[in-house]
Amino acid sequence: MHSSLKNLHSFLAASCAAILVLSLAGCGKSDSGGTTASPATPAAPGQVKTIGVAFETLQTEGWVAAWDRIKEECQKNGITMREAVADGDANKQFEQVKNFINQKVDGIIIAPKDSKTIIPMIKAGNAANIPVVLYNRPCDPTDAKYTVIAPDNVSITKDTVDYLISLAKKSGKKQKTMILMGDLSDINALGRRDGFDLAVKGQEQFIEVVSRIPTEWNQEKALAGVQSAFQANPDIGVIFTSSDFMFPSIKSVLSNLGKWKKHNEPGHVILGGFDGDATAYQLMADGFVDATGVQDLLWESEMAVKTIMDIKAGKPVPTRLDDKGFAITQANLKELEPRMWGAVVAKKRK
């Protein structure tokens, strides 16, 4: 741009700023395709005017709920949100992050494709002195500077399975138990398995783990595994799934066996899960599922925006913020459902 035009532009911008109130503090133009937006006007020291948000995908309800809450937090704080969705492509995500850097955003929130490809993105943000927050997924060890906000899978699972065990105790008999595990190359799956093991340790008089199904996050493998487990142990009385999305497979098997019963009906199989999605919420509201561990995605979204603001304000922030989540149960459903992201999604559908 010609220098005289730059001076004129600066004069007009300064004059207008004294008399105008900014009316649009919400979300910016979508950058899901990696298109280039205009550079952000530099923020005053400690101020956050723009945040780039780069998600690996928006193909599940959880990611959409998280994305929407980040938008709300940006709007509430007068921040423009620049948007990018990589559709599962790590290279595309890197280009989108570099685009945010070129736009001179004040911070970047990334839900990464994986724990390795995110590291160059963090380092690029560091080189530009732009704070980086990782959303829901940690990265591999690195000397790059960032904050990750992610669920404490172990503690959330343990709290959930503790509740299932309390129901087993009330049943008056030792309950045969099944766990559906996720992909054990996934740190989230490992944490949920470990939380389950911590809960059942020392509870052998109430719980007998007779089946461990390695689903690899696959519905068909989950279905086949549950069918095989019931063939070997028709009297299984407790099932824990490492992800709520496998409840349909569990329901299919239990329905065929005449065991799909509500929690207050004779013959009910005690059921628990993890995630807190809309399916789990509806199954709990209908009385079929006893408990699920909830990733507090709404809190994670709020903290992601707050962390960027804190860093820009010069406040110390930790490398990791644990989402402690919570176990939502038939006993506390009404109290906690406003914080259950799946309940929020389910109610928006109506």
N, C-alpha and C positions, 0 to 999 in steps of 0.2 A: 504494500500500500504506500502511496506517495506521502512524504513527511508532512506536507501541509494538510492533507486530508486527515492524517493521524492526529494532528494538533486540533483540528476542527472537531473531530470525533471526541477527543478527550474533553474539550471545553463543553460540548453539548451534554456529554454523559455526566460531567460533574454538576452542571447546572440543573439537569433534570433530577439528579439524585437528591437535591435539596428540597424538592417540592412534590415528588412522586412517591407513592408507596408501592412497593413491589406487589403485584396482584397474583402472580403465578409463582408459587413456591413448591409446586408439586413435581411430577415426574416428566422427564424429558423424552425426546424422541427415541423410539426403539432403535437399538443397534444390533438386533439379532442377526443381521446379515453381515455385520462388520463394517457398515458404512461409516464414513467420516463425518462427525459433527463439528461445529465451530468450536474453537478453543474457548474454555471457560474464562470469564473475567477473573483475574486473580483475586483471591479472598484476602481480607485484612488478616494480620497476624492473629492466630487463634480462632479464626472464623472458618466455618465450613459452608460453602455455597453449592458445591457439586460433589456427588459421589458416583463413581462408576460401579455398577453391579453386574458381575459376569457369572452366570450360572451355567453349569455343564448341560443341564436339561431342565425342561419344565413339563416332562411327560408323566409325572406322578402327582397325585393330590398334595403330597407333603411339600414338594418343591414349590408348587403354586401357592400354597398357604403361606409358606415362608416368604416368597417373593412379594405377595400382596401385603404382608405385614411390614416388610422393609419399605415398600412404597408409602404406607401409612405413616411410618416413623419419619421418613423424609419430608412428607407433607407437613407433619406436625411441627417439625423443626425448621421449616422454611428452606429446605434443601432440594435442589434439582437432582433428580436421579437419572443418570445416563444408563441405558439398558443394553445388555448383550447376552445372548443365549447361544451356546456352542453346539448344541445338538449332538453331544457325545464326541466331538472332535477336538482333541487337545491342541492341535496346531491352530485350529480356528480360534480357540479360546486365547491362545498366546497372542495372536494378531489383534484380537479384541482388546486385550489388556494393554498392548502397546498403543492402540488407538486412544484408549482412555488417557494414557500417559501423554500422548501428543496433544490431547485436549486440555491438559493441565488441570485435571480434576483434583480435588482436595483429599480424596481417599478412594480406595478400591476395595470392594467386598467380592470375594471369589468363592464360589462353590466349585471346587476343582474336579476335573475329570478323574484324576488319580493322585497318589501321594508323591510321584516322581516328577511328572511333567509340570507340576505347579511350581517347582523350585526356581526355574529360570524366570518365571513371571514375578515371583516375589523379589528376586534380585533386580529385575528391571525396575520395579517400583522403588526399591531401596536406592538405586542409582539416581532416580529422579526425585528422591526425598518425598515420596508419596506414601503415606501409611497404607499397609495391606492387612486386611482381616480375612482369614479363611473361615468359611461358613460350613459347619457340620462335619467337615472332613479334614483330618490332620495331614501333614506332609511328612516325608522321610526326614531323618536328621539333617540339619543344614545350619550353617552359620548366618544365614540370611535372617533379617529381622521381620517379625510378623506376630500377630496374635491369632490363635485359633479358638473358635467357640464350637465345642463339640459335646455330644452326650456322654455321660458317664454310664456306659452300657452295663458295666458290672453291677453298680449299685442299684440302678433302675430295675434290672432283671432280678436281682436278689430280693428287693422289696416286693416285686410282683409274685415271685415263686413262694416267698414266705407266706403271702396271703393264701395261695393255693394249698400250701401245707396246713395252714390253720383250718381250712375247710376239710382236708383229709382227716385231721385229728377229730373233728366234730362228727365225722361219719361213723366213728367207732370201729373201723377196721383198717388194716394195712392196705394201702392203695397202690396197685401197679401203675407205673408212670412211664410216659413217653415224652421225649423231647425231639422236636424237629429243629435241626441245626441249619445254619446258613452255609454259605461258601466259606470254608475255613481258611481260605487265603485272604479273607476280608477281615480287617481288624475289628469291625463292628460285630461280625459273627462270632469271633473269638471271645470278645468281651461278654456277649450274651450267654455263650456256653459256660464261661467261667463263673458268671453270676448265678446261673442255674446250679452249678456244682457246689458253689459256696452255700447256697440255700439248703440243698438236700444233704449236705455233709452233717453227720450226727443225727439225722432224722430217720434212720433206717427202720425204726419200729413203726413208723407211720407211712413211709414211702419206700417203694422198691422200684428202682429204675430198670425197666425191662427192655427198653428200646431207645436207641439213639439213631435218628434218621439223618444222614447227610444229604440235604436237599439241594445244595449248591444254588439256593434261591430259585429253584425251578418247580413250577406248579405240578408238572407231570411226575417228577421224582417224589415230590411230597405226597401226592395221591397214592402212588405205588407203594411208598414206604409205610404210610398209615394202613393201607389194606393188608400188607404183609405182617405188620405188627399185631393187628387184630386177629389175623389167622393164627399166629403163634400164641397170642394171649388175649382171648376173647373178653376177659374180665378187666381190661385196662380201665382205670377209673380217673386218671389225671393225664391231661395233655398240655404241654407248653410248646408253643411255636415261637421261634426266634423272630418271626415277622408276621404281622396281622394279615398280610396279603395271602397267606396260606390257609386262612380260615375257610375259604370256599372248598378246598380239597378235604379238609377235616369234616366239614358239614356233609359233603357228598358221601363219605364213607359212613359216618354216624347215621345219616338218614337211611341209607340202605340196610343198616343193621338194626334199625328201629331204636337207636340210642340218641337221636337228636332231641334232647329234652331241655326244658327250661330249668334254671337253677333251683327252683322250688318244687320240681316235679320228681317223682320216684324214677330211678334209673338214670338220672342226670350224670353225665361225665363232666368232671371239673375241668374247665377250660381257661387257659391264660395265654397271652401273647405279648407282643412288643411292637411299638410304633405309635399307637394311638390314632390310627387312621379312621376314616368315615365308616368303613365297613365294620370295624371293631366297635365303634360307638353305637351303630345301629343294632348290632348283635347284643351289645350290653343293654341298650334301652329296651330291646325286645325280650331280654331275660335269658339269653342262651350262653353268653360268655360271662365268666365270673370276674375277670380282671385283665388289664393289659398295662404294660409299662409305656408311659408316654414320654416321648422326646418333646421337650417344651420348645417347639419350633418358634412359637410366638415370642418367648423370652429371648431365644437365640437371635431372632431378627432385631428385636429392640436393642439388645446389647451390641450387635454388630454396628449399628448406626452410632450408638453412644460411645463405643470404643474409638471410632474415627474422630468423633468430636473431642473426646478426652485427650487423644494423642495430639491433635492440633492445638489444644489448649495448654499443652505442656504438662499434663498430668501423667503420672506413672501408670502403666498398664501391664498386666502379666503376659507372659508368652501364651498361656492357655487359660481359658475360662471354661470350667466344667458346667455343662448343663446337667444339673442333678435330677431333672425330670421328676416324675412321681408315678406311683402305681395308682391307677384309678380302678375302683372296685365297685361291686354292687352296693357296698356299704357307704361309699362316699361319692357316688356318681353325680348326684344332684349338686353337691357342693363344689366339685372340681371340674365339671364339664365346661364351664366358661373358659378354662385354661387348656382344654383338650382341643388341639387343632382340628382333629377329625370331627369333633362335635360342631365346631364353627363351620367346617365345610358342609357337613350334612344338613345343617339348618339353612345354609344359603341355597341349597337345592330346592327347598320347599317353597 
